[in-house]
Amino acid sequence: MSAAATPAGAAGLSPEEVLRFGEDPQARFAENLAHLEARISTACARAGRAREEVRLLPVSKTVPAHVLRLAHAAGLRAFAENRIQEAVGKRELLGDLDVDWSIVGHLQTNKTKPLALFARELHALDSLRLAEALDRRLEEQGRDLDVFVQVNVSGEESKFGLSPGELPDFLDQLDRFPRLRPRGLMTLALFSADLAKVRPCFVRLRELGEAARRGRPGLTELSMGMSGDFEEAVAEGATVIRVGQAIFGRRPTPDARYWPGFAET
Ligand SMILES: *Cc1c(COP(=O)(O)O)cnc(C)c1O
């Protein structure tokens, strides 16, 4: 009875969720966002860039829909997921909110339909087969989609994305898909606490972006940088940073999907 009077009770949080997000997630998210905003501003100032040049894309994977509702109340208007099914489920539960949905993880060709229905952008375009399937689904829906081409700049085998050498030809081929609006490049840096090893990944993507832009002025964006390394990414010209844990707190399970150094246990 008394628990129902607390903010956590009111939001219907389980004990595990209270441990993870606190008694009052909305207040915690607002606090995290204020802190994050200050860090982004400092990183921009240090790089001689305007704060408006960098868009914060909140990565909401593993955060349940009812908790995301509190993040929306704290001011967020965009959520990015790395799995399409998870995005579909949350979007259904949060259909009454004004939210832009993005997909930031590898997408299988047979999962393009739900994405074409509602996503605003895809940060992980990594094959022509996917481009073709997406374009067809988008055509059916009469929708367009902003896409970022994922490049594997760290050379790790486990990662999705094109090799840098494949990029120019791939970009040429994208002209065949009128429903796709290529906005720029995306990468996942090496996963390392040693930022001196991470930084070259961002340098590489910046250089690839500069080269790509010579033929295609529309490719202005660089999606790079996460909670642990976005300051480095901003210094190298990131226009979108994809940040989860600095907003929502630590995820209970590590993301072994991309980083081989991460054990699943
Ligand atoms: C999870 C994820 C992020 C965000 O990582 P955090 O450590 O939570 O900031 C960024 N990009 C992709 C593709 C992700 O899967």
The ligand as an SDF file (V2000), in Angstrom:
LIG
                    3D

 15 15  0  0  0  0  0  0  0  0999 V2000
   24.2440    0.5350  -27.2330 C   0  0  0  0  0  0  0  0  0  0  0  0
   24.7210    1.2990  -28.3880 C   0  0  0  0  0  0  0  0  0  0  0  0
   25.1680    2.6190  -28.2400 C   0  0  0  0  0  0  0  0  0  0  0  0
   25.1980    3.3530  -26.9160 C   0  0  0  0  0  0  0  0  0  0  0  0
   26.1240    2.8130  -26.0270 O   0  0  0  0  0  0  0  0  0  0  0  0
   26.1990    3.4090  -24.5350 P   0  0  0  0  0  0  0  0  0  0  0  0
   27.4010    2.7970  -23.9600 O   0  0  0  0  0  0  0  0  0  0  0  0
   24.9500    2.9640  -23.8590 O   0  0  0  0  0  0  0  0  0  0  0  0
   26.2540    4.8770  -24.6630 O   0  0  0  0  0  0  0  0  0  0  0  0
   25.5710    3.2820  -29.3850 C   0  0  0  0  0  0  0  0  0  0  0  0
   25.5350    2.6920  -30.6010 N   0  0  0  0  0  0  0  0  0  0  0  0
   25.0940    1.4410  -30.7760 C   0  0  0  0  0  0  0  0  0  0  0  0
   25.0760    0.8540  -32.1360 C   0  0  0  0  0  0  0  0  0  0  0  0
   24.6820    0.7010  -29.6860 C   0  0  0  0  0  0  0  0  0  0  0  0
   24.2470   -0.5540  -29.8540 O   0  0  0  0  0  0  0  0  0  0  0  0
  1  2  1  0
  2  3  1  0
  2 14  2  0
  3  4  1  0
  3 10  2  0
  4  5  1  0
  5  6  1  0
  6  7  2  0
  6  8  1  0
  6  9  1  0
 10 11  1  0
 11 12  2  0
 12 13  1  0
 12 14  1  0
 14 15  1  0
M  END
$$$$
